Amino acid sequence: MAIKAVVFDMDGVIYRGSQAIAGVPQEIARLQKKAKVLFLTNNATKSRADYVFHLRKFGIRARSEEIMTSAFGVAHYIREKFGRGKQVFAIGENGLLQELELEAGARLAREEGKADIVVCALDRQLTYEKLAQATNHLARGAYFIVANSDPALPLEFGYAPGSGAIAAALITASGRQPDAVVGKPSTYLIDKLLEMHKIKPSEAAFVGDRLDADIRMANKKGMLSVLVLSGVAKKPDVKKAPKKDRPSLVLPTAAKVGRALSI
């Protein structure tokens, strides 16, 4: 079946930190004239509206509805499961807080008290006090949602601790596993994105840089999986990967992904 949609991960695929990966914005612009182009990221630090402006910095035009983030995914999950208006204690940045308020109508717990839900995501202003408050809410029985379990975040010159590293501290402190992990390799985010655009998984390709997140999710969903070597995974990793994490295609970068997919 011909590919009608290409879904791009962002960090490590379109850019690393503040640097665009050569040729990728131009390839996305070319593809947007020929197929549906969508974006999906485990990063929960920005809202979908923030990502519209963020992508524009790299010369990429996108609408909010073409973007799926774990911040929006967490908020959507809460609204689907619990309805609006729940008390939520969030470890995370402004993008996550905005989506929780807008999509889930969440009341953000900022001080001691009872929270219905604890959400953990990447937080570059993380403090011991935030971890302590989240641990106490979990001890009182709050539902535990992790935006994504990525252990590290790729930057221009290396890596930094990711959402999964922060979640590991809460798991250890509380003695509890998350009740839900919304981000990749869970299929929740891609399920919602494809559903919103009425696209069948067999008609779509996913372009990512992580074998155990991007490729595993795409394979689980029945999408064509494309690994690019511009981010986390490198060529030797592919040979060592279990079958569920092996990509359909491997490319140096996403700069010629459309041609590799005959688009």
Phi, psi and omega in degrees: 000137181293146179281123180255344182217141175239124180253124182256129160292167184247292180301124179085352181244309179266325182207162168238114185061237182263005184254123175292147175277128190309129174085348185286313177303322179293322179292322177296317178299320178294316181295327182297342177274349188238338185207173175282127178245125181234165183227137180218128181223145173285346184294128181250013184279341182238150173281170177298321178297321177299320183290333174302314180286323180297315179295327180297331177299333180261010179080021182249127178262132178207152175259156182307319183289349176269000185242133173237128178236163177289339175295308177296320181299317178299313181297318179295319178300315180298316180296319179295318187273322188242347187084184183271161170087012180284153177276120186236128170260122186240128163266113185171179184255184189302324180300318178294314182299320179297315181294322178299318180288317184285310187275323184255354183058031186290146170262114187280122179280114184253347181228181177302146181153192182259128174250139176286327188221139169249128177246132178241127178216181177298133180217104183278001171245030182299137176234162176299323181299319178298316179297319181295316179296316179299318179299319179294320177297320179294322178297331179274001174103011179298145176293139190246112179243130175252128181298315175198159183257019178301122182287332185218158181243123180287133177240181181303319187233051178133214187220159175226158179302140181253188181304320181296327179292321178291317178300324180299324178295318179292321178299316180293315184291321185270340185072017182240143169273154177300145172284333178206138169243114190278324186282174178305143013273003170305148180269006185303312184295315181289326175305310184292319182295312180295321179298317180298328183255008177055047180246134176280143179305324181291347179262004188235151173244145175245131181249116183216175183240002180242125180292315187275000177238291183296306186290319177300316179297311182299316180295318180299326183275348181084023176269163171285125185256128182239118176264130172251145187264022182267359182235240188283306187282145176240167187306315180300333180295329183295318181295328183272350187288145172293163186306321183295342181253011182269129183282158173289324180223149173235128180230151178300313176215180179273010186295337180231029185295323180298317179295323177295334179264008181061039175250000000 
